[in-house]
Amino acid sequence: MPKKKIVKDSEVIMTELVLPNDTNPLNNLMGGRLMHWMDIVAAIAAQKHSNRIVVTAAADSISFQHPIALGNVVTLKARVTRAFNSSMEVFIDVTAEDIPANKKIKTHRAFFTFVAVDQNGRPIEVPEVEPSNPEEQELYDGALRRRQLRLVLAKRMNPHDAVELKSIFNLVDPQEEKK
Ligand SMILES: CC(C)(COP(=O)(O)OP(=O)(O)OC[C@H]1O[C@@H](n2cnc3c(N)ncnc32)[C@H](O)[C@@H]1OP(=O)(O)O)[C@@H](O)C(=O)NCCC(=O)NCCS
């Protein structure tokens, strides 16, 4: 197993067509159906990065910017932004395309966290991520802050230990920063 992998190694693109059974009474794609597709595409990306069984640990920052209409083609692109010990953050961006009208718009973004596990469901180490361009670097850098936020909210991290998170609000004690 390599110690580091590049972002491209985990990239997955999934395409779906919005059918009547996927829609709400306004003939737009239901949020739950989209989240199901997001979970699948993100899980495949996490599997490709880790070559392991993965489980969803968290889904956050899901923004529903635009409705997606019946008949649109939905493209979900997922890639691992950063890996920690056993967990990986996956970024998903979604575009919707009305092919007859020749219109394509970015509609949604989300971050999911997956944990690689062994056959007994115990967390297991994964390779690190090596960013290769400024966009990947920005997502990589922000991943630490987002991890601390989600772990604080899940009561898995003491807010006092979330140094990266505190730094964006200028709450870091200068003594602490030197450590
Ligand atoms: C995710 C799971 C494997 C973590 O197991 P655990 O015994 O709590 O293990 P740990 O405390 O050692 O945490 C393992 C990793 O999960 C991460 N993690 C756990 N809960 C998390 C959460 N709510 N958000 C983000 N990351 C989380 C930890 O930060 C840790 O990451 P790291 O190894 O990179 O530092 C376990 O909680 C689980 O199996 N959950 C159910 C998953 C599932 O069924 N998903 C399907 C959808 S419901």
The ligand as a Gaussian input file, in Angstrom:
#p B3LYP/6-31G(d) Opt

LIG

0 1
 C      -17.203000       5.518000      11.960000
 C      -16.794000       4.450000      12.985000
 C      -16.103000       3.286000      12.256000
 C      -15.793000       5.089000      13.944000
 O      -15.473000       4.110000      14.876000
 P      -14.925000       4.487000      16.353000
 O      -14.832000       3.231000      17.121000
 O      -15.689000       5.624000      16.886000
 O      -13.447000       4.832000      16.002000
 P      -12.515000       6.045000      16.412000
 O      -13.007000       6.856000      17.557000
 O      -11.161000       5.428000      16.500000
 O      -12.581000       6.971000      15.110000
 C      -12.102000       6.506000      13.882000
 C      -12.100000       7.654000      12.928000
 O      -13.448000       8.047000      12.681000
 C      -13.531000       9.452000      12.767000
 N      -14.886000       9.803000      13.151000
 C      -15.660000       9.176000      14.039000
 N      -16.841000       9.809000      14.148000
 C      -16.800000      10.858000      13.299000
 C      -17.715000      11.900000      12.957000
 N      -18.910000      11.992000      13.514000
 N      -17.317000      12.803000      12.051000
 C      -16.107000      12.710000      11.465000
 N      -15.206000      11.755000      11.736000
 C      -15.552000      10.842000      12.657000
 C      -12.514000       9.803000      13.845000
 O      -12.150000      11.165000      13.788000
 C      -11.382000       8.889000      13.475000
 O      -10.663000       9.473000      12.392000
 P       -9.060000       9.280000      12.282000
 O       -8.758000       7.808000      12.469000
 O       -8.721000       9.717000      10.888000
 O       -8.411000      10.126000      13.330000
 C      -18.007000       3.932000      13.821000
 O      -18.546000       5.016000      14.567000
 C      -19.101000       3.351000      12.949000
 O      -19.000000       2.208000      12.512000
 N      -20.163000       4.119000      12.702000
 C      -21.283000       3.670000      11.890000
 C      -20.953000       3.870000      10.419000
 C      -22.118000       3.502000       9.547000
 O      -22.798000       2.538000       9.793000
 N      -22.333000       4.289000       8.527000
 C      -23.396000       4.061000       7.610000
 C      -24.320000       5.214000       7.593000
 S      -25.381000       5.320000       8.991000

